[in-house]
């Protein structure tokens, strides 16, 4: 980043960070340069840790791609949130009402949990991939570090990882294709269903891909602007959302597919499914994985930020399985393995050489 073009982040408020391009890249699509800048900045400005934590949580929970929105669309999002928050307040309190923006951004008491409770509403307001059938909408949301198993109306099961959202209709017609919408990470075990015309499709909608199956087991991860699909069993068809002319990509067991917004091609390569599904057994599985990549996974599922003393430490690599149920033990194990000290301050964990 060019220092001469950097804004004065020390004056930034919560909405300023949420809408800042560099900050959003750090939270959602980080590269080495961005991570180095923001880690250094946080070390220099510990007084802003609270507002940075809240801004990061908003982006990770709501996943709005502001680059795709016009100014009018952004204003519409906040109008919807203002209205929703006012209605919530009227049902629980007789105090005077201030708009959601003012209440949330103006008070440290308004935390990311409030934003998370309105995540579905914000995504609907922004338009795009998210489910548009209100009907009998069901929405399941997991908090950081939480896992849940959801049984769908057809008997299929979905294991949701922490910090994830699953939406689906509570009533599926016998002859209709089965559809769900996912933000975050989930492992699907799909039940095969037959009709008079053949097997019913099961479609998982994500921001970058529609995943169609007949009966199979697969893992989907939509973190940080990418969609990653790992097929453990069966067959999967991939296609771009809302594009009837898009080519269909077929996956076979052991394949890993990645898709990014704005990039037409879906990349396929061989992978070890067990590395991507270990979380369903309450484990992290790493194979020659850099600490920087491990930090991203911990941020996604636990909401913590690992801050490295230098880039050389961030690029050191780890192989092994670690329990995902106890964050403190996991951090202690990493610190012992790499002979560093771990100093935790809230959601920030600083790794330094002794």
N, C-alpha and C positions, 0 to 999 in steps of 0.2 A: 504494500500500500504506500502511496506517495504521501509523505507527511505534510507537504504543502497543501494537499487537497483534503485533508482530514478535517471534519467538523470538530467543534469543541465539545466532546462527549461529556465533559465534566458538568456541563449545564443541562444535559439531557434528562427529561422526565420519562416516565413509563411509556406513554404513547410514542415519544420520539424514538426510543429504542426499538419498539415493535415495528415501526415503519422504516427504520434505517436499513438500507440495502446491505451494507457490510455486516451489521449485526445479524440480520436474517440469514445471510450466507454462513456465518459462524455457527448458528444454532441448527440450521437445516441442511446445508450443503458445504461443510467446511473443507478447506484445503489447508496445506501446511502454512502458507503465508497468512491466511486469515486467523488460523488457530494461534499462531505465534503472536500476532498483533494483539488479539483480545486477551490472551493469557497474560501478556506483559501489561496490558492496560489494567486488568483487574488487580494485579500486584501493586500497581501505582495508585489505584483508587479504591481501597477497601471500603470506603464510605458509601460506594455505590453498589455494593454486593446485593443488597436487598432488592433494589429496583431492577438490577440485571437478572436476578433469579426469577422475579415475577414476569419480566418480559420474555425470558426464555421459556417459562412454563406456558405462557399464553400461546406462543408460536408453536410449541410442541403439541399442545392439546388441540388447538383450533386449526392448524395446518392451512391457513388461508394463503394462497399464492398471490400476494399483492401485486407482483409484476404483471399478472394477467388481468388486473382490475383497473377500471377507469376511476378518476376522482369521484365521479357520481356514484359508482358502485360502492366505493369505500364509505362514502357518506351514508349510503343506504344501509350498509351493514350496521353502522352505529345507530341509525334510527331504529332499526329492528331491535337491537340490544337494549336501547333506551326504553322502548315500549315494553319489552318482555320484563325488564327489571322493575319498571314501575308497576306492572300488574302483579309481580311477585311481592313487592313491598305492600301494595294495597291489601293483599290477602293475609298479611302477617303483622302489619303495623299501621298505626294511624299517624305516624310522624310525617312531616312534610317531605315531599318527594323531590329529589334532585336527579337529573339524568344519570344513566348508567355510567357514562364517560366520567362525569364529575365525581360520582360516588366511588367508582372503582379506581380511577386514576388519582383521585384526590385524597384517598385515605389508605394507609398501610394495612388497615384491617380487612380490606377487600382483597382476598388472596386468589390464587389460581383456581381454587376449587369452585368459585363462583363462575369463572370463565368456562371451566370444564363442564359445568351443569348446563351451559348454554351452547355447547360446541355444535350440536346438531343444528340448532337454530341458525347459528352464524354461517355454517356451511350451506344451508339451504338458501340463506339470503344472498350469499355470494354466487350461487349458481354452480354449474359444472357437473361433476361426476356423481354427486351425492343423490341418494334416493329421493324421488319426487312423489311417491305415492303415500299420502298421509294415512288413509284407511285405518288399519289396526296396527300402526307402526310399533315395533318393539325395538328398544335400544338398550344395549348392554355396554357399560363403560367400566373399565378397570383402572384403578389408581396405580401410581408408581409402586412397583414391587408386588402387585397383586395378580393372581391368576384365577381364572374362572372357566369352568366347563359349561357350555350352553347346549342344551338339547333342542334341536329345531323341530318344527311341526312334522317333518317326514321321518324323524328318528335319527337323522344325521347329528353328529356332535362336532362342536367347535371349541377348541381349547384356546382361550384368549390370553396372551401375554400381558404384562403390565403396560399401562399407558396406552390402551387400545380401545377402539369403538367398533361394535358390530351392530348393524341395523338390518331388520328384515320384517316382513309382514307376519303378523301373528296367525294368519289363516291362509293356508295354501290350498288352492283348488286342485282337485285330483288330476286334471288334464293339463295344468299349466306348468311351465318350467319353473324351477325353484331358484330364487334369487336372494342374495345377501349383499350387503355393502360393508366394506372393511376399511378402517384406518388404523394402522399400527401393525401388530403381528398376531397371527393365529395359525393353528394347525387344524386341518379339516379331515374328518373321517366321514365320507359321504356314503349314505345308504343308496343302493341301487333301487330304482323304482321303474316299474313297467306300466304302460298304458296299451290301449288297443292299437296305437300307432308305433309302438316301440318304447325304448327307454326314455325316461324324462331327463332332460339336462339339468344340471346344477350349475348356476353361474355365480361366481364371486366377482363383484365389481370393485375395482380399485381405481385410483386417480389415473393410472397409466395403462392399465390392462383390464380386459374382461377375461376371466378364466372359466372355461366351460368344461365340465366333466360329466361322465355317466355314472361313475362310482369309483372312488379312489381315495388315497391319502396324500395330502400335500401341505406344504408350509408356505405362507404368504407373509411378506414383510414389506410395508409401505413407508418405512422411515426415510426422513431426510430427502424427500422429493423423488425417491426411486421406488420402483416396485420390483421385488425379488421373489421368484417362485421356485421352490424346490420340490420335485416330484419324488415321493417315496414309493408309491405303488399305483398301478393302473395307467390311464392315459389322460392327457390334458390338452385342450385346444386353447390357444391364446390369440386374442385379437385386440386391436385398439378400440377404445370406447367411442361410440357415436360416429363410426366410420364404416359404412356398409361395404365400401370398396377395399378396405384394408385386407391384406393377406392374412391367412390363418396359419399360425405356427403350431406344430405338433410337438409335444414333449413325450419322452419315454422315461422310465424310472432311472433315477440318478442324474437327470438333467437339472441344470440351474439356469433359469431365464431371468434377465434383467431388462427393465424398460425405464426410460426417463422421459419426463415431459418435454415436448418439442422435438424429440428424436424418434423418427419413424421406425427404425430398425430395432428389432428385439434380439438381444444377444443371447446365445445358448452355449453353454459349456458343461463339461462333466464336473460333478461335485460329489462330496460325501454327505448324503442326507443327514446322517447322525450328527454332524457338526451344526446343522441348522435346526434340528429338532430336539437337541439336548435339553432345551429350556422346558419342554413338556415333562421332563423328568426332574425338574428343579435343579438343573445344572447349566453352567456355561461350558461349552466345549471349544477349546482353542487349539489351533494347529499352526505353529509358526506365525502367530498373530502379534502385530505390533501393539505396544501399550496405547498408542493413539487410537487404534481401532477398538481395543478393549474399553477405552474411555468412552467412546461413542455408544457402545452397547450398554454400559452402565448408566449413561445419561438417558438413553431411551427408556430403559426399564425401571430405573431407580430414581431418576431425576437429579443425580449428583453430577458435579463437574470435577473431573480430575485435571489438575493444573500442574504441569511439569516444570521443573527448574530449568531445563534446557531441551532443545529439540533432539539431542542425541539420546536422552533418556526416553523420550516419547517414541523413538523408533526401535527401542530394544524389544525383543520378541519372546513370546511365551507359548509353550505347548503343554496342554494338560486340561483336566476337567476340574472345575471349581463349583461348589454349591452356590446356587443363586438365591437361597433362602435367608442367608445371614450376610448382610453387606459388610459388617465390621470384620467378620472372619475372612471374607474374600479380600478386603483391602489389606488386612494384616498379612495374608498369605503372599500377595503380590509384593508388598513392601519387603518382606523377609527374603523372597526369592531374588529380588534385584538389589538387595542391600541398600535400601533407601528408607527415609523416615516419612511417615504419613501423618500430616497434621490436618485434622478436620475442623472446619469452622462452618457450621450449618450444612449447606449443601455443597460447599466448596471443600475439596480434598487436595491438599498441596503435597506433592511428592518431591522430596529434596534429598540430595546426597548428604550423609551425616558429616 
